[in-house]
Amino acid sequence: MKALRILAPVLIGAILGALMGYFGQCTSGTCPLTSTWWRGAIYGSVLGTLFALSSIRS
């Protein structure tokens, strides 16, 4: 159950980041978040991980 509390925000962040990277407006490749879908997914999963770890109570 604890793994689900960490894994769900990571997956949601990765999906949202990938969508933002895929449908982003940057076509020159200079925007670090929206230049490619996989880079957006990495940023989203990192933010999801930070969110999940910050919400865990000891």
Contacts in CASP RR format, 6 or more apart in sequence:
PFRMAT RR
TARGET T0000
AUTHOR 0000-0000-0000
METHOD contacts of the structure
MODEL  1
MKALRILAPVLIGAILGALMGYFGQCTSGTCPLTSTWWRGAIYGSVLGTL
FALSSIRS
2 56 0 8 1.000
5 52 0 8 1.000
5 55 0 8 1.000
5 56 0 8 1.000
6 49 0 8 1.000
6 52 0 8 1.000
6 53 0 8 1.000
6 56 0 8 1.000
7 52 0 8 1.000
8 52 0 8 1.000
9 48 0 8 1.000
9 49 0 8 1.000
9 51 0 8 1.000
9 52 0 8 1.000
9 55 0 8 1.000
10 45 0 8 1.000
10 48 0 8 1.000
10 49 0 8 1.000
10 52 0 8 1.000
11 45 0 8 1.000
12 48 0 8 1.000
13 41 0 8 1.000
13 44 0 8 1.000
13 45 0 8 1.000
13 47 0 8 1.000
13 48 0 8 1.000
14 41 0 8 1.000
14 42 0 8 1.000
14 44 0 8 1.000
14 45 0 8 1.000
14 48 0 8 1.000
15 41 0 8 1.000
16 44 0 8 1.000
17 33 0 8 1.000
17 37 0 8 1.000
17 40 0 8 1.000
17 41 0 8 1.000
17 43 0 8 1.000
17 44 0 8 1.000
17 45 0 8 1.000
18 37 0 8 1.000
18 38 0 8 1.000
18 40 0 8 1.000
18 41 0 8 1.000
19 37 0 8 1.000
20 33 0 8 1.000
20 34 0 8 1.000
20 40 0 8 1.000
21 33 0 8 1.000
21 34 0 8 1.000
21 35 0 8 1.000
21 36 0 8 1.000
21 37 0 8 1.000
21 39 0 8 1.000
21 40 0 8 1.000
21 41 0 8 1.000
22 37 0 8 1.000
24 34 0 8 1.000
25 34 0 8 1.000
26 34 0 8 1.000
26 35 0 8 1.000
28 35 0 8 1.000
29 35 0 8 1.000
29 36 0 8 1.000
32 39 0 8 1.000
32 43 0 8 1.000
33 39 0 8 1.000
33 40 0 8 1.000
33 43 0 8 1.000
34 40 0 8 1.000
END
